[in-house]
Amino acid sequence: MNRHIYMIVCLGSLVLSPIFSFGVDYTWDAIPDNANWSVAANWTPTGGPPNVEDDTATIPNSSINPVLDADITVGKVRITGNTATLTVIDDDASETTPVLLTDNTWD
């Protein structure tokens, strides 16, 4: 009997786990591989970059500031330390816009 209950609970959690997903707090690496937001190796923990509405992107002081090189959706952007410059590239890559951000959190 207990074995059956255990199996039902396990199967139920597998079925329901996609419904109850939670965002991840990703941190931009202090020494990233390059400036591209979309490169997973530039974020900790592995599995980045942040790109769902429940994720938080934390950008500390870094040797390279991130460049938004793709469409993204995040729940929060948190700047820690002094300031960071986030560069936004338009869709056809013809124009870049640097945005100076200070120690703050944006929801």
Biotite code that builds the C-alpha atoms (Angstrom):
import biotite.structure as struc

atoms = struc.array([
    struc.Atom([0.000, 0.000, 0.000], chain_id="A", res_id=1, res_name="MET", atom_name="CA", element="C"),
    struc.Atom([2.735, 2.513, 0.956], chain_id="A", res_id=2, res_name="ASN", atom_name="CA", element="C"),
    struc.Atom([4.593, 1.674, -2.235], chain_id="A", res_id=3, res_name="ARG", atom_name="CA", element="C"),
    struc.Atom([1.545, 2.579, -4.328], chain_id="A", res_id=4, res_name="HIS", atom_name="CA", element="C"),
    struc.Atom([1.103, 5.890, -2.540], chain_id="A", res_id=5, res_name="ILE", atom_name="CA", element="C"),
    struc.Atom([4.793, 6.689, -3.068], chain_id="A", res_id=6, res_name="TYR", atom_name="CA", element="C"),
    struc.Atom([4.490, 5.973, -6.815], chain_id="A", res_id=7, res_name="MET", atom_name="CA", element="C"),
    struc.Atom([1.347, 8.108, -7.115], chain_id="A", res_id=8, res_name="ILE", atom_name="CA", element="C"),
    struc.Atom([3.070, 11.021, -5.353], chain_id="A", res_id=9, res_name="VAL", atom_name="CA", element="C"),
    struc.Atom([6.148, 10.708, -7.589], chain_id="A", res_id=10, res_name="CYS", atom_name="CA", element="C"),
    struc.Atom([4.107, 10.533, -10.784], chain_id="A", res_id=11, res_name="LEU", atom_name="CA", element="C"),
    struc.Atom([1.921, 13.416, -9.640], chain_id="A", res_id=12, res_name="GLY", atom_name="CA", element="C"),
    struc.Atom([4.938, 15.611, -8.989], chain_id="A", res_id=13, res_name="SER", atom_name="CA", element="C"),
    struc.Atom([6.316, 14.854, -12.459], chain_id="A", res_id=14, res_name="LEU", atom_name="CA", element="C"),
    struc.Atom([3.032, 15.776, -14.095], chain_id="A", res_id=15, res_name="VAL", atom_name="CA", element="C"),
    struc.Atom([2.532, 18.962, -12.065], chain_id="A", res_id=16, res_name="LEU", atom_name="CA", element="C"),
    struc.Atom([6.128, 20.236, -12.024], chain_id="A", res_id=17, res_name="SER", atom_name="CA", element="C"),
    struc.Atom([5.854, 22.169, -15.334], chain_id="A", res_id=18, res_name="PRO", atom_name="CA", element="C"),
    struc.Atom([2.760, 23.942, -13.993], chain_id="A", res_id=19, res_name="ILE", atom_name="CA", element="C"),
    struc.Atom([4.557, 25.213, -10.877], chain_id="A", res_id=20, res_name="PHE", atom_name="CA", element="C"),
    struc.Atom([7.813, 26.492, -12.329], chain_id="A", res_id=21, res_name="SER", atom_name="CA", element="C"),
    struc.Atom([9.799, 29.098, -10.436], chain_id="A", res_id=22, res_name="PHE", atom_name="CA", element="C"),
    struc.Atom([12.192, 31.701, -11.739], chain_id="A", res_id=23, res_name="GLY", atom_name="CA", element="C"),
    struc.Atom([15.915, 31.538, -11.204], chain_id="A", res_id=24, res_name="VAL", atom_name="CA", element="C"),
    struc.Atom([18.221, 34.278, -9.925], chain_id="A", res_id=25, res_name="ASP", atom_name="CA", element="C"),
    struc.Atom([21.033, 34.428, -12.496], chain_id="A", res_id=26, res_name="TYR", atom_name="CA", element="C"),
    struc.Atom([24.180, 36.492, -11.904], chain_id="A", res_id=27, res_name="THR", atom_name="CA", element="C"),
    struc.Atom([26.304, 37.996, -14.683], chain_id="A", res_id=28, res_name="TRP", atom_name="CA", element="C"),
    struc.Atom([29.855, 36.684, -14.278], chain_id="A", res_id=29, res_name="ASP", atom_name="CA", element="C"),
    struc.Atom([32.579, 39.026, -13.035], chain_id="A", res_id=30, res_name="ALA", atom_name="CA", element="C"),
    struc.Atom([34.764, 37.880, -15.932], chain_id="A", res_id=31, res_name="ILE", atom_name="CA", element="C"),
    struc.Atom([32.356, 36.768, -18.693], chain_id="A", res_id=32, res_name="PRO", atom_name="CA", element="C"),
    struc.Atom([33.405, 35.065, -21.935], chain_id="A", res_id=33, res_name="ASP", atom_name="CA", element="C"),
    struc.Atom([32.071, 38.027, -23.935], chain_id="A", res_id=34, res_name="ASN", atom_name="CA", element="C"),
    struc.Atom([29.472, 40.802, -23.681], chain_id="A", res_id=35, res_name="ALA", atom_name="CA", element="C"),
    struc.Atom([26.470, 38.950, -25.142], chain_id="A", res_id=36, res_name="ASN", atom_name="CA", element="C"),
    struc.Atom([23.503, 38.511, -22.785], chain_id="A", res_id=37, res_name="TRP", atom_name="CA", element="C"),
    struc.Atom([22.435, 35.398, -24.733], chain_id="A", res_id=38, res_name="SER", atom_name="CA", element="C"),
    struc.Atom([25.613, 33.384, -23.978], chain_id="A", res_id=39, res_name="VAL", atom_name="CA", element="C"),
    struc.Atom([24.878, 30.870, -21.209], chain_id="A", res_id=40, res_name="ALA", atom_name="CA", element="C"),
    struc.Atom([28.536, 30.738, -20.124], chain_id="A", res_id=41, res_name="ALA", atom_name="CA", element="C"),
    struc.Atom([28.301, 34.404, -19.045], chain_id="A", res_id=42, res_name="ASN", atom_name="CA", element="C"),
    struc.Atom([25.810, 33.544, -16.269], chain_id="A", res_id=43, res_name="TRP", atom_name="CA", element="C"),
    struc.Atom([25.806, 31.677, -12.972], chain_id="A", res_id=44, res_name="THR", atom_name="CA", element="C"),
    struc.Atom([24.259, 29.208, -12.304], chain_id="A", res_id=45, res_name="PRO", atom_name="CA", element="C"),
    struc.Atom([24.511, 27.209, -15.490], chain_id="A", res_id=46, res_name="THR", atom_name="CA", element="C"),
    struc.Atom([21.300, 27.187, -17.449], chain_id="A", res_id=47, res_name="GLY", atom_name="CA", element="C"),
    struc.Atom([21.305, 30.923, -18.116], chain_id="A", res_id=48, res_name="GLY", atom_name="CA", element="C"),
    struc.Atom([20.767, 33.358, -19.590], chain_id="A", res_id=49, res_name="PRO", atom_name="CA", element="C"),
    struc.Atom([17.717, 34.635, -17.732], chain_id="A", res_id=50, res_name="PRO", atom_name="CA", element="C"),
    struc.Atom([14.851, 34.689, -20.189], chain_id="A", res_id=51, res_name="ASN", atom_name="CA", element="C"),
    struc.Atom([11.509, 34.010, -18.498], chain_id="A", res_id=52, res_name="VAL", atom_name="CA", element="C"),
    struc.Atom([9.252, 36.403, -16.650], chain_id="A", res_id=53, res_name="GLU", atom_name="CA", element="C"),
    struc.Atom([10.025, 34.855, -13.249], chain_id="A", res_id=54, res_name="ASP", atom_name="CA", element="C"),
    struc.Atom([13.831, 35.084, -13.626], chain_id="A", res_id=55, res_name="ASP", atom_name="CA", element="C"),
    struc.Atom([15.998, 37.734, -11.974], chain_id="A", res_id=56, res_name="THR", atom_name="CA", element="C"),
    struc.Atom([19.133, 39.047, -13.674], chain_id="A", res_id=57, res_name="ALA", atom_name="CA", element="C"),
    struc.Atom([21.743, 40.354, -11.235], chain_id="A", res_id=58, res_name="THR", atom_name="CA", element="C"),
    struc.Atom([24.507, 42.423, -12.794], chain_id="A", res_id=59, res_name="ILE", atom_name="CA", element="C"),
    struc.Atom([27.414, 43.145, -10.433], chain_id="A", res_id=60, res_name="PRO", atom_name="CA", element="C"),
    struc.Atom([30.562, 45.091, -11.223], chain_id="A", res_id=61, res_name="ASN", atom_name="CA", element="C"),
    struc.Atom([32.123, 43.200, -14.098], chain_id="A", res_id=62, res_name="SER", atom_name="CA", element="C"),
    struc.Atom([35.077, 43.417, -16.448], chain_id="A", res_id=63, res_name="SER", atom_name="CA", element="C"),
    struc.Atom([32.580, 43.421, -19.353], chain_id="A", res_id=64, res_name="ILE", atom_name="CA", element="C"),
    struc.Atom([29.070, 44.878, -19.176], chain_id="A", res_id=65, res_name="ASN", atom_name="CA", element="C"),
    struc.Atom([26.269, 42.917, -20.861], chain_id="A", res_id=66, res_name="PRO", atom_name="CA", element="C"),
    struc.Atom([24.924, 43.679, -24.324], chain_id="A", res_id=67, res_name="VAL", atom_name="CA", element="C"),
    struc.Atom([21.276, 42.769, -24.980], chain_id="A", res_id=68, res_name="LEU", atom_name="CA", element="C"),
    struc.Atom([21.794, 40.896, -28.227], chain_id="A", res_id=69, res_name="ASP", atom_name="CA", element="C"),
    struc.Atom([18.424, 39.094, -28.269], chain_id="A", res_id=70, res_name="ALA", atom_name="CA", element="C"),
    struc.Atom([14.812, 39.564, -27.225], chain_id="A", res_id=71, res_name="ASP", atom_name="CA", element="C"),
    struc.Atom([14.515, 38.764, -23.513], chain_id="A", res_id=72, res_name="ILE", atom_name="CA", element="C"),
    struc.Atom([11.898, 38.712, -20.806], chain_id="A", res_id=73, res_name="THR", atom_name="CA", element="C"),
    struc.Atom([12.885, 38.819, -17.139], chain_id="A", res_id=74, res_name="VAL", atom_name="CA", element="C"),
    struc.Atom([11.011, 39.578, -13.950], chain_id="A", res_id=75, res_name="GLY", atom_name="CA", element="C"),
    struc.Atom([13.718, 41.762, -12.402], chain_id="A", res_id=76, res_name="LYS", atom_name="CA", element="C"),
    struc.Atom([17.045, 43.327, -13.267], chain_id="A", res_id=77, res_name="VAL", atom_name="CA", element="C"),
    struc.Atom([19.191, 43.972, -10.203], chain_id="A", res_id=78, res_name="ARG", atom_name="CA", element="C"),
    struc.Atom([22.319, 46.126, -10.433], chain_id="A", res_id=79, res_name="ILE", atom_name="CA", element="C"),
    struc.Atom([24.747, 45.665, -7.548], chain_id="A", res_id=80, res_name="THR", atom_name="CA", element="C"),
    struc.Atom([27.910, 47.581, -6.875], chain_id="A", res_id=81, res_name="GLY", atom_name="CA", element="C"),
    struc.Atom([28.332, 51.013, -8.396], chain_id="A", res_id=82, res_name="ASN", atom_name="CA", element="C"),
    struc.Atom([27.026, 51.221, -11.940], chain_id="A", res_id=83, res_name="THR", atom_name="CA", element="C"),
    struc.Atom([26.787, 49.147, -15.081], chain_id="A", res_id=84, res_name="ALA", atom_name="CA", element="C"),
    struc.Atom([26.217, 50.056, -18.690], chain_id="A", res_id=85, res_name="THR", atom_name="CA", element="C"),
    struc.Atom([23.695, 47.842, -20.433], chain_id="A", res_id=86, res_name="LEU", atom_name="CA", element="C"),
    struc.Atom([23.848, 48.113, -24.218], chain_id="A", res_id=87, res_name="THR", atom_name="CA", element="C"),
    struc.Atom([20.664, 47.497, -26.197], chain_id="A", res_id=88, res_name="VAL", atom_name="CA", element="C"),
    struc.Atom([20.958, 46.510, -29.868], chain_id="A", res_id=89, res_name="ILE", atom_name="CA", element="C"),
    struc.Atom([17.982, 47.087, -32.154], chain_id="A", res_id=90, res_name="ASP", atom_name="CA", element="C"),
    struc.Atom([16.519, 44.272, -34.291], chain_id="A", res_id=91, res_name="ASP", atom_name="CA", element="C"),
    struc.Atom([18.621, 44.856, -37.402], chain_id="A", res_id=92, res_name="ASP", atom_name="CA", element="C"),
    struc.Atom([21.822, 45.567, -35.404], chain_id="A", res_id=93, res_name="ALA", atom_name="CA", element="C"),
    struc.Atom([22.133, 49.000, -37.017], chain_id="A", res_id=94, res_name="SER", atom_name="CA", element="C"),
    struc.Atom([21.980, 50.971, -33.780], chain_id="A", res_id=95, res_name="GLU", atom_name="CA", element="C"),
    struc.Atom([23.179, 50.408, -30.229], chain_id="A", res_id=96, res_name="THR", atom_name="CA", element="C"),
    struc.Atom([22.001, 52.321, -27.196], chain_id="A", res_id=97, res_name="THR", atom_name="CA", element="C"),
    struc.Atom([24.117, 52.283, -24.038], chain_id="A", res_id=98, res_name="PRO", atom_name="CA", element="C"),
    struc.Atom([22.052, 52.734, -20.864], chain_id="A", res_id=99, res_name="VAL", atom_name="CA", element="C"),
    struc.Atom([23.855, 53.672, -17.642], chain_id="A", res_id=100, res_name="LEU", atom_name="CA", element="C"),
    struc.Atom([22.273, 51.882, -14.702], chain_id="A", res_id=101, res_name="LEU", atom_name="CA", element="C"),
    struc.Atom([22.955, 52.560, -11.045], chain_id="A", res_id=102, res_name="THR", atom_name="CA", element="C"),
    struc.Atom([22.735, 50.377, -7.953], chain_id="A", res_id=103, res_name="ASP", atom_name="CA", element="C"),
    struc.Atom([19.035, 49.507, -8.039], chain_id="A", res_id=104, res_name="ASN", atom_name="CA", element="C"),
    struc.Atom([16.420, 46.878, -8.900], chain_id="A", res_id=105, res_name="THR", atom_name="CA", element="C"),
    struc.Atom([13.882, 47.120, -11.718], chain_id="A", res_id=106, res_name="TRP", atom_name="CA", element="C"),
    struc.Atom([10.737, 45.014, -11.695], chain_id="A", res_id=107, res_name="ASP", atom_name="CA", element="C"),
])
